[in-house]
């Protein structure tokens, strides 16, 4: 059976037609049926002759064809919205930045009445077609800081001249380090271009090649992609590789780009763009930090702020009179972030403390681990504990579609829990994450800043909580030193001993079930290996050895069943109440 990878309804129709699913069935007719039909046709002809005169006298009134509803353009949609909106918001802060009406009303739809600091600084500079290097903490609104100037430039071009679709050229390219960030930027573009006719295409791996080609064939005004993905299309697709009329180049999260080793790909892409340059290109470069931004092939002692800016400007071909907007506090987390820690003596205590937090502080929570195995184990444990809503998983080895699906569910479900490796620590702008829990302490101070930056975004409150093992203490102190923290993070105390004990009992039973399942898998694997080896060697296994194995397996199954029964009873019994929830 052929497995079809279908992305949308159009793909489905293409596949069905190519596979001839709708091909008419040609049923064979025997001679008798053909003769009967001929006789029927003859009698039908006689009847038609008799009725012909009557039909000629009849007056046939043709019904007018119903016109298809007119598809509204951006301006029509804007006018329709202006007519129907009941109460207007005060958008004077954005008006001061000379934001066009089409974008202004889209901002109003999202109830974004005040620009953030990075938007306040960057938008007026960028709208004057000046190159900008912008650095601001995560969650500060950097995406909108470059989307507004791009949309403004597009609107300005539209007012000055009509664009012929046949001769349409690519207007802007946005390069981002991860697939998730590409899709996030694409989503934001659609949201704030709703009252225009401009289109963007988010091109990522995991999407079928046919769909990517179809998106590019539609001639989007803006292409958003990772460096490698964009390079592959720029060298093979006529529209994606034509930069003759390109006006904007945006490189988002350049610190992450350097970290992931995309610097060479980015240089090659920039060089290809400038080979075809016929007009001035505006370059906008953004980073979450300057402190932790590390240049390749440069010694640590040479990594000064000035050198970093100089090398990045050179690599991205920024013009000489570029502006730097640096709003980062080198060693600070957001002021609205509450930081806490919980010290744990062993794995069971760590699992119990985590479960306590999830059951006590019911909120959208992002849990970070340092490995895929740790994420999977934790995910399985929380499933056994019947945590609701059902926890979600995110790691690098998941299929792209599943990753995006889990991110969408996490964003859409209140009080949801997402367990992730650091693949999700950078660039993602998931709104209303209230708690970040470091189940395993991050490897570096930079990772701690960026993990914690998933919450307390856009001046909202949030909590970052560390679960510390005895072996984590030295690394924790090193992070505090790197962040110039004189005082350690405050501890979070448990409020109800009975509640803590009940939770620990549940976690113990769940971990026992997990242990027995692992042992049973191990026994099964060993038995299968012995049988395979014996078959290859043409030997018979002794009954005595087999009986011992079966007895051991039966015993583990019995213990697992008992633990499952005990856990079911424990979960049915309500937890003692807490005063913290």
HELIX and SHEET records of a PDB file:
HELIX    1   1 UNK A    9  UNK A   18  1                                  10    
HELIX    2   2 UNK A   31  UNK A   57  1                                  27    
HELIX    3   3 UNK A   74  UNK A   84  1                                  11    
HELIX    4   4 UNK A   92  UNK A   95  1                                   4    
HELIX    5   5 UNK A  101  UNK A  109  1                                   9    
HELIX    6   6 UNK A  117  UNK A  126  1                                  10    
HELIX    7   7 UNK A  142  UNK A  160  1                                  19    
HELIX    8   8 UNK A  165  UNK A  167  5                                   3    
HELIX    9   9 UNK A  179  UNK A  192  1                                  14    
HELIX   10  10 UNK A  209  UNK A  217  1                                   9    
HELIX   11  11 UNK A  227  UNK A  234  1                                   8    
HELIX   12  12 UNK A  254  UNK A  259  1                                   6    
HELIX   13  13 UNK A  263  UNK A  275  1                                  13    
HELIX   14  14 UNK A  300  UNK A  302  5                                   3    
HELIX   15  15 UNK A  305  UNK A  315  1                                  11    
HELIX   16  16 UNK A  347  UNK A  360  1                                  14    
HELIX   17  17 UNK A  372  UNK A  384  1                                  13    
HELIX   18  18 UNK A  400  UNK A  412  1                                  13    
HELIX   19  19 UNK A  422  UNK A  424  5                                   3    
HELIX   20  20 UNK A  445  UNK A  452  1                                   8    
HELIX   21  21 UNK A  470  UNK A  472  5                                   3    
HELIX   22  22 UNK A  473  UNK A  482  1                                  10    
HELIX   23  23 UNK A  497  UNK A  537  1                                  41    
HELIX   24  24 UNK A  543  UNK A  572  1                                  30    
SHEET    1   A 7 UNK A 200  UNK A 203  0                                        
SHEET    2   A 7 UNK A 222  UNK A 225  1                                        
SHEET    3   A 7 UNK A 172  UNK A 175  1                                        
SHEET    4   A 7 UNK A 248  UNK A 251  1                                        
SHEET    5   A 7 UNK A 282  UNK A 287  1                                        
SHEET    6   A 7 UNK A 132  UNK A 135  1                                        
SHEET    7   A 7 UNK A 323  UNK A 326  1                                        
SHEET    1   B 7 UNK A 392  UNK A 394  0                                        
SHEET    2   B 7 UNK A 417  UNK A 420  1                                        
SHEET    3   B 7 UNK A 365  UNK A 368  1                                        
SHEET    4   B 7 UNK A 435  UNK A 438  1                                        
SHEET    5   B 7 UNK A 462  UNK A 468  1                                        
SHEET    6   B 7 UNK A 337  UNK A 343  1                                        
SHEET    7   B 7 UNK A 490  UNK A 491  1                                        
END                                                                             
